[in-house]
Amino acid sequence: MPFEHCSECKRCCNVDPGYAPLEITLTAKETKTYHSICIERHCQYLGKQGCTLGQAKPFSCKMYPLVYRPATQEFLYDTECPVMPKYIGQLKTVGSQANQHLAFIQKEIKALSQNDEDFLERNFGIDEQYFETKKLPLANIPTKTSRRSVVNTPLRP
């Protein structure tokens, strides 16, 4: 499973020396809770087993290693994330961790595009500056409901 590697790697929760701090993009709701989260060297919520916030961690962190471009409604990914080869490989398997992750992210983005579109624009702006990205190959990815369905159509609110 790709995400098991995350608790060991923790690359996304650290900023390499010489790089600018990473401001975590928060939704309007998350801003009320956390106000702001900035990773200067190590995320303040990073524990030995990964994020100490669990399911309460910010959506932009949940979305990683994916990057969503609102203007074209397409998904990219951080090419430096070591889990991506396994993630891409798993996308074609219904019920896989990667397939479930992508479905969850798509559902959340659909909701955010209706009630917090500013978050999506801000998050992409930061991700675009901070990460080296590549387009996520989505052709022929099955959905949970049908093996013939594909998840390569743009998200529509």
MODELLER restraints for C-alpha pairs under 7 A, 6 or more apart:
rsr = mdl.restraints
at = mdl.atoms
rsr.add(forms.Gaussian(group=physical.xy_distance, feature=features.Distance(at['CA:1:A'], at['CA:97:A']), mean=6.75, stdev=0.5))
rsr.add(forms.Gaussian(group=physical.xy_distance, feature=features.Distance(at['CA:2:A'], at['CA:83:A']), mean=5.61, stdev=0.5))
rsr.add(forms.Gaussian(group=physical.xy_distance, feature=features.Distance(at['CA:2:A'], at['CA:86:A']), mean=5.81, stdev=0.5))
rsr.add(forms.Gaussian(group=physical.xy_distance, feature=features.Distance(at['CA:2:A'], at['CA:87:A']), mean=5.96, stdev=0.5))
rsr.add(forms.Gaussian(group=physical.xy_distance, feature=features.Distance(at['CA:7:A'], at['CA:49:A']), mean=5.29, stdev=0.5))
rsr.add(forms.Gaussian(group=physical.xy_distance, feature=features.Distance(at['CA:7:A'], at['CA:50:A']), mean=4.80, stdev=0.5))
rsr.add(forms.Gaussian(group=physical.xy_distance, feature=features.Distance(at['CA:10:A'], at['CA:50:A']), mean=6.78, stdev=0.5))
rsr.add(forms.Gaussian(group=physical.xy_distance, feature=features.Distance(at['CA:13:A'], at['CA:42:A']), mean=5.96, stdev=0.5))
rsr.add(forms.Gaussian(group=physical.xy_distance, feature=features.Distance(at['CA:13:A'], at['CA:43:A']), mean=5.33, stdev=0.5))
rsr.add(forms.Gaussian(group=physical.xy_distance, feature=features.Distance(at['CA:13:A'], at['CA:46:A']), mean=6.80, stdev=0.5))
rsr.add(forms.Gaussian(group=physical.xy_distance, feature=features.Distance(at['CA:14:A'], at['CA:39:A']), mean=6.84, stdev=0.5))
rsr.add(forms.Gaussian(group=physical.xy_distance, feature=features.Distance(at['CA:14:A'], at['CA:41:A']), mean=5.50, stdev=0.5))
rsr.add(forms.Gaussian(group=physical.xy_distance, feature=features.Distance(at['CA:14:A'], at['CA:42:A']), mean=4.43, stdev=0.5))
rsr.add(forms.Gaussian(group=physical.xy_distance, feature=features.Distance(at['CA:14:A'], at['CA:43:A']), mean=6.24, stdev=0.5))
rsr.add(forms.Gaussian(group=physical.xy_distance, feature=features.Distance(at['CA:15:A'], at['CA:21:A']), mean=6.72, stdev=0.5))
rsr.add(forms.Gaussian(group=physical.xy_distance, feature=features.Distance(at['CA:15:A'], at['CA:39:A']), mean=6.76, stdev=0.5))
rsr.add(forms.Gaussian(group=physical.xy_distance, feature=features.Distance(at['CA:15:A'], at['CA:40:A']), mean=6.39, stdev=0.5))
rsr.add(forms.Gaussian(group=physical.xy_distance, feature=features.Distance(at['CA:15:A'], at['CA:41:A']), mean=4.78, stdev=0.5))
rsr.add(forms.Gaussian(group=physical.xy_distance, feature=features.Distance(at['CA:15:A'], at['CA:42:A']), mean=6.37, stdev=0.5))
rsr.add(forms.Gaussian(group=physical.xy_distance, feature=features.Distance(at['CA:16:A'], at['CA:41:A']), mean=6.88, stdev=0.5))
rsr.add(forms.Gaussian(group=physical.xy_distance, feature=features.Distance(at['CA:21:A'], at['CA:38:A']), mean=6.60, stdev=0.5))
rsr.add(forms.Gaussian(group=physical.xy_distance, feature=features.Distance(at['CA:21:A'], at['CA:39:A']), mean=5.47, stdev=0.5))
rsr.add(forms.Gaussian(group=physical.xy_distance, feature=features.Distance(at['CA:21:A'], at['CA:40:A']), mean=4.28, stdev=0.5))
rsr.add(forms.Gaussian(group=physical.xy_distance, feature=features.Distance(at['CA:22:A'], at['CA:38:A']), mean=5.64, stdev=0.5))
rsr.add(forms.Gaussian(group=physical.xy_distance, feature=features.Distance(at['CA:22:A'], at['CA:39:A']), mean=5.04, stdev=0.5))
rsr.add(forms.Gaussian(group=physical.xy_distance, feature=features.Distance(at['CA:22:A'], at['CA:40:A']), mean=6.46, stdev=0.5))
rsr.add(forms.Gaussian(group=physical.xy_distance, feature=features.Distance(at['CA:23:A'], at['CA:37:A']), mean=6.17, stdev=0.5))
rsr.add(forms.Gaussian(group=physical.xy_distance, feature=features.Distance(at['CA:23:A'], at['CA:38:A']), mean=4.35, stdev=0.5))
rsr.add(forms.Gaussian(group=physical.xy_distance, feature=features.Distance(at['CA:23:A'], at['CA:39:A']), mean=6.30, stdev=0.5))
rsr.add(forms.Gaussian(group=physical.xy_distance, feature=features.Distance(at['CA:24:A'], at['CA:37:A']), mean=5.48, stdev=0.5))
rsr.add(forms.Gaussian(group=physical.xy_distance, feature=features.Distance(at['CA:24:A'], at['CA:38:A']), mean=5.80, stdev=0.5))
rsr.add(forms.Gaussian(group=physical.xy_distance, feature=features.Distance(at['CA:25:A'], at['CA:60:A']), mean=6.21, stdev=0.5))
rsr.add(forms.Gaussian(group=physical.xy_distance, feature=features.Distance(at['CA:25:A'], at['CA:122:A']), mean=6.90, stdev=0.5))
rsr.add(forms.Gaussian(group=physical.xy_distance, feature=features.Distance(at['CA:25:A'], at['CA:123:A']), mean=5.40, stdev=0.5))
rsr.add(forms.Gaussian(group=physical.xy_distance, feature=features.Distance(at['CA:26:A'], at['CA:58:A']), mean=6.28, stdev=0.5))
rsr.add(forms.Gaussian(group=physical.xy_distance, feature=features.Distance(at['CA:26:A'], at['CA:60:A']), mean=7.00, stdev=0.5))
rsr.add(forms.Gaussian(group=physical.xy_distance, feature=features.Distance(at['CA:26:A'], at['CA:119:A']), mean=6.90, stdev=0.5))
rsr.add(forms.Gaussian(group=physical.xy_distance, feature=features.Distance(at['CA:27:A'], at['CA:116:A']), mean=6.93, stdev=0.5))
rsr.add(forms.Gaussian(group=physical.xy_distance, feature=features.Distance(at['CA:27:A'], at['CA:119:A']), mean=5.51, stdev=0.5))
rsr.add(forms.Gaussian(group=physical.xy_distance, feature=features.Distance(at['CA:28:A'], at['CA:116:A']), mean=6.91, stdev=0.5))
rsr.add(forms.Gaussian(group=physical.xy_distance, feature=features.Distance(at['CA:30:A'], at['CA:58:A']), mean=6.66, stdev=0.5))
rsr.add(forms.Gaussian(group=physical.xy_distance, feature=features.Distance(at['CA:45:A'], at['CA:51:A']), mean=5.68, stdev=0.5))
rsr.add(forms.Gaussian(group=physical.xy_distance, feature=features.Distance(at['CA:45:A'], at['CA:52:A']), mean=5.38, stdev=0.5))
rsr.add(forms.Gaussian(group=physical.xy_distance, feature=features.Distance(at['CA:45:A'], at['CA:53:A']), mean=6.58, stdev=0.5))
rsr.add(forms.Gaussian(group=physical.xy_distance, feature=features.Distance(at['CA:46:A'], at['CA:52:A']), mean=5.99, stdev=0.5))
rsr.add(forms.Gaussian(group=physical.xy_distance, feature=features.Distance(at['CA:63:A'], at['CA:105:A']), mean=6.24, stdev=0.5))
rsr.add(forms.Gaussian(group=physical.xy_distance, feature=features.Distance(at['CA:65:A'], at['CA:77:A']), mean=5.54, stdev=0.5))
rsr.add(forms.Gaussian(group=physical.xy_distance, feature=features.Distance(at['CA:65:A'], at['CA:78:A']), mean=5.51, stdev=0.5))
rsr.add(forms.Gaussian(group=physical.xy_distance, feature=features.Distance(at['CA:65:A'], at['CA:81:A']), mean=6.52, stdev=0.5))
rsr.add(forms.Gaussian(group=physical.xy_distance, feature=features.Distance(at['CA:66:A'], at['CA:75:A']), mean=6.58, stdev=0.5))
rsr.add(forms.Gaussian(group=physical.xy_distance, feature=features.Distance(at['CA:66:A'], at['CA:76:A']), mean=5.80, stdev=0.5))
rsr.add(forms.Gaussian(group=physical.xy_distance, feature=features.Distance(at['CA:66:A'], at['CA:77:A']), mean=4.39, stdev=0.5))
rsr.add(forms.Gaussian(group=physical.xy_distance, feature=features.Distance(at['CA:66:A'], at['CA:78:A']), mean=6.56, stdev=0.5))
rsr.add(forms.Gaussian(group=physical.xy_distance, feature=features.Distance(at['CA:67:A'], at['CA:75:A']), mean=5.69, stdev=0.5))
rsr.add(forms.Gaussian(group=physical.xy_distance, feature=features.Distance(at['CA:67:A'], at['CA:76:A']), mean=4.90, stdev=0.5))
rsr.add(forms.Gaussian(group=physical.xy_distance, feature=features.Distance(at['CA:67:A'], at['CA:77:A']), mean=5.32, stdev=0.5))
rsr.add(forms.Gaussian(group=physical.xy_distance, feature=features.Distance(at['CA:67:A'], at['CA:124:A']), mean=6.74, stdev=0.5))
rsr.add(forms.Gaussian(group=physical.xy_distance, feature=features.Distance(at['CA:67:A'], at['CA:127:A']), mean=6.64, stdev=0.5))
rsr.add(forms.Gaussian(group=physical.xy_distance, feature=features.Distance(at['CA:68:A'], at['CA:74:A']), mean=5.98, stdev=0.5))
rsr.add(forms.Gaussian(group=physical.xy_distance, feature=features.Distance(at['CA:68:A'], at['CA:75:A']), mean=4.71, stdev=0.5))
rsr.add(forms.Gaussian(group=physical.xy_distance, feature=features.Distance(at['CA:68:A'], at['CA:76:A']), mean=6.21, stdev=0.5))
rsr.add(forms.Gaussian(group=physical.xy_distance, feature=features.Distance(at['CA:68:A'], at['CA:124:A']), mean=6.27, stdev=0.5))
rsr.add(forms.Gaussian(group=physical.xy_distance, feature=features.Distance(at['CA:69:A'], at['CA:75:A']), mean=6.29, stdev=0.5))
rsr.add(forms.Gaussian(group=physical.xy_distance, feature=features.Distance(at['CA:69:A'], at['CA:124:A']), mean=5.91, stdev=0.5))
rsr.add(forms.Gaussian(group=physical.xy_distance, feature=features.Distance(at['CA:70:A'], at['CA:120:A']), mean=6.49, stdev=0.5))
rsr.add(forms.Gaussian(group=physical.xy_distance, feature=features.Distance(at['CA:70:A'], at['CA:121:A']), mean=6.48, stdev=0.5))
rsr.add(forms.Gaussian(group=physical.xy_distance, feature=features.Distance(at['CA:73:A'], at['CA:154:A']), mean=5.42, stdev=0.5))
rsr.add(forms.Gaussian(group=physical.xy_distance, feature=features.Distance(at['CA:73:A'], at['CA:155:A']), mean=6.11, stdev=0.5))
rsr.add(forms.Gaussian(group=physical.xy_distance, feature=features.Distance(at['CA:74:A'], at['CA:154:A']), mean=6.74, stdev=0.5))
rsr.add(forms.Gaussian(group=physical.xy_distance, feature=features.Distance(at['CA:75:A'], at['CA:135:A']), mean=6.16, stdev=0.5))
rsr.add(forms.Gaussian(group=physical.xy_distance, feature=features.Distance(at['CA:75:A'], at['CA:136:A']), mean=5.55, stdev=0.5))
rsr.add(forms.Gaussian(group=physical.xy_distance, feature=features.Distance(at['CA:76:A'], at['CA:133:A']), mean=5.95, stdev=0.5))
rsr.add(forms.Gaussian(group=physical.xy_distance, feature=features.Distance(at['CA:76:A'], at['CA:134:A']), mean=5.24, stdev=0.5))
rsr.add(forms.Gaussian(group=physical.xy_distance, feature=features.Distance(at['CA:76:A'], at['CA:135:A']), mean=4.16, stdev=0.5))
rsr.add(forms.Gaussian(group=physical.xy_distance, feature=features.Distance(at['CA:76:A'], at['CA:136:A']), mean=4.77, stdev=0.5))
rsr.add(forms.Gaussian(group=physical.xy_distance, feature=features.Distance(at['CA:77:A'], at['CA:133:A']), mean=5.20, stdev=0.5))
rsr.add(forms.Gaussian(group=physical.xy_distance, feature=features.Distance(at['CA:77:A'], at['CA:134:A']), mean=5.57, stdev=0.5))
rsr.add(forms.Gaussian(group=physical.xy_distance, feature=features.Distance(at['CA:77:A'], at['CA:135:A']), mean=6.43, stdev=0.5))
rsr.add(forms.Gaussian(group=physical.xy_distance, feature=features.Distance(at['CA:77:A'], at['CA:136:A']), mean=6.05, stdev=0.5))
rsr.add(forms.Gaussian(group=physical.xy_distance, feature=features.Distance(at['CA:78:A'], at['CA:131:A']), mean=5.72, stdev=0.5))
rsr.add(forms.Gaussian(group=physical.xy_distance, feature=features.Distance(at['CA:78:A'], at['CA:132:A']), mean=5.66, stdev=0.5))
rsr.add(forms.Gaussian(group=physical.xy_distance, feature=features.Distance(at['CA:78:A'], at['CA:133:A']), mean=4.70, stdev=0.5))
rsr.add(forms.Gaussian(group=physical.xy_distance, feature=features.Distance(at['CA:78:A'], at['CA:134:A']), mean=6.84, stdev=0.5))
rsr.add(forms.Gaussian(group=physical.xy_distance, feature=features.Distance(at['CA:79:A'], at['CA:132:A']), mean=5.84, stdev=0.5))
rsr.add(forms.Gaussian(group=physical.xy_distance, feature=features.Distance(at['CA:79:A'], at['CA:133:A']), mean=5.45, stdev=0.5))
rsr.add(forms.Gaussian(group=physical.xy_distance, feature=features.Distance(at['CA:79:A'], at['CA:134:A']), mean=6.39, stdev=0.5))
rsr.add(forms.Gaussian(group=physical.xy_distance, feature=features.Distance(at['CA:87:A'], at['CA:98:A']), mean=5.35, stdev=0.5))
rsr.add(forms.Gaussian(group=physical.xy_distance, feature=features.Distance(at['CA:90:A'], at['CA:96:A']), mean=6.03, stdev=0.5))
rsr.add(forms.Gaussian(group=physical.xy_distance, feature=features.Distance(at['CA:90:A'], at['CA:98:A']), mean=5.68, stdev=0.5))
rsr.add(forms.Gaussian(group=physical.xy_distance, feature=features.Distance(at['CA:90:A'], at['CA:99:A']), mean=6.69, stdev=0.5))
rsr.add(forms.Gaussian(group=physical.xy_distance, feature=features.Distance(at['CA:91:A'], at['CA:98:A']), mean=5.47, stdev=0.5))
rsr.add(forms.Gaussian(group=physical.xy_distance, feature=features.Distance(at['CA:91:A'], at['CA:99:A']), mean=4.80, stdev=0.5))
rsr.add(forms.Gaussian(group=physical.xy_distance, feature=features.Distance(at['CA:91:A'], at['CA:141:A']), mean=6.06, stdev=0.5))
rsr.add(forms.Gaussian(group=physical.xy_distance, feature=features.Distance(at['CA:92:A'], at['CA:141:A']), mean=4.86, stdev=0.5))
rsr.add(forms.Gaussian(group=physical.xy_distance, feature=features.Distance(at['CA:92:A'], at['CA:142:A']), mean=6.03, stdev=0.5))
rsr.add(forms.Gaussian(group=physical.xy_distance, feature=features.Distance(at['CA:93:A'], at['CA:99:A']), mean=6.73, stdev=0.5))
rsr.add(forms.Gaussian(group=physical.xy_distance, feature=features.Distance(at['CA:94:A'], at['CA:142:A']), mean=6.02, stdev=0.5))
rsr.add(forms.Gaussian(group=physical.xy_distance, feature=features.Distance(at['CA:94:A'], at['CA:143:A']), mean=6.26, stdev=0.5))
rsr.add(forms.Gaussian(group=physical.xy_distance, feature=features.Distance(at['CA:94:A'], at['CA:144:A']), mean=5.80, stdev=0.5))
rsr.add(forms.Gaussian(group=physical.xy_distance, feature=features.Distance(at['CA:95:A'], at['CA:144:A']), mean=6.66, stdev=0.5))
rsr.add(forms.Gaussian(group=physical.xy_distance, feature=features.Distance(at['CA:110:A'], at['CA:155:A']), mean=6.64, stdev=0.5))
rsr.add(forms.Gaussian(group=physical.xy_distance, feature=features.Distance(at['CA:110:A'], at['CA:156:A']), mean=7.00, stdev=0.5))
rsr.add(forms.Gaussian(group=physical.xy_distance, feature=features.Distance(at['CA:110:A'], at['CA:157:A']), mean=5.65, stdev=0.5))
rsr.add(forms.Gaussian(group=physical.xy_distance, feature=features.Distance(at['CA:113:A'], at['CA:157:A']), mean=6.33, stdev=0.5))
rsr.add(forms.Gaussian(group=physical.xy_distance, feature=features.Distance(at['CA:114:A'], at['CA:157:A']), mean=6.19, stdev=0.5))
rsr.add(forms.Gaussian(group=physical.xy_distance, feature=features.Distance(at['CA:138:A'], at['CA:151:A']), mean=6.27, stdev=0.5))
rsr.add(forms.Gaussian(group=physical.xy_distance, feature=features.Distance(at['CA:138:A'], at['CA:152:A']), mean=5.22, stdev=0.5))
rsr.add(forms.Gaussian(group=physical.xy_distance, feature=features.Distance(at['CA:139:A'], at['CA:150:A']), mean=6.69, stdev=0.5))
rsr.add(forms.Gaussian(group=physical.xy_distance, feature=features.Distance(at['CA:139:A'], at['CA:152:A']), mean=5.70, stdev=0.5))
rsr.add(forms.Gaussian(group=physical.xy_distance, feature=features.Distance(at['CA:140:A'], at['CA:150:A']), mean=5.18, stdev=0.5))
rsr.add(forms.Gaussian(group=physical.xy_distance, feature=features.Distance(at['CA:141:A'], at['CA:150:A']), mean=5.01, stdev=0.5))
rsr.add(forms.Gaussian(group=physical.xy_distance, feature=features.Distance(at['CA:141:A'], at['CA:151:A']), mean=5.67, stdev=0.5))
rsr.add(forms.Gaussian(group=physical.xy_distance, feature=features.Distance(at['CA:142:A'], at['CA:148:A']), mean=6.28, stdev=0.5))
rsr.add(forms.Gaussian(group=physical.xy_distance, feature=features.Distance(at['CA:142:A'], at['CA:149:A']), mean=5.38, stdev=0.5))
rsr.add(forms.Gaussian(group=physical.xy_distance, feature=features.Distance(at['CA:142:A'], at['CA:150:A']), mean=5.13, stdev=0.5))
rsr.add(forms.Gaussian(group=physical.xy_distance, feature=features.Distance(at['CA:142:A'], at['CA:151:A']), mean=6.73, stdev=0.5))
rsr.add(forms.Gaussian(group=physical.xy_distance, feature=features.Distance(at['CA:143:A'], at['CA:149:A']), mean=5.84, stdev=0.5))
rsr.add(forms.Gaussian(group=physical.xy_distance, feature=features.Distance(at['CA:143:A'], at['CA:150:A']), mean=6.36, stdev=0.5))
rsr.add(forms.Gaussian(group=physical.xy_distance, feature=features.Distance(at['CA:143:A'], at['CA:151:A']), mean=6.72, stdev=0.5))
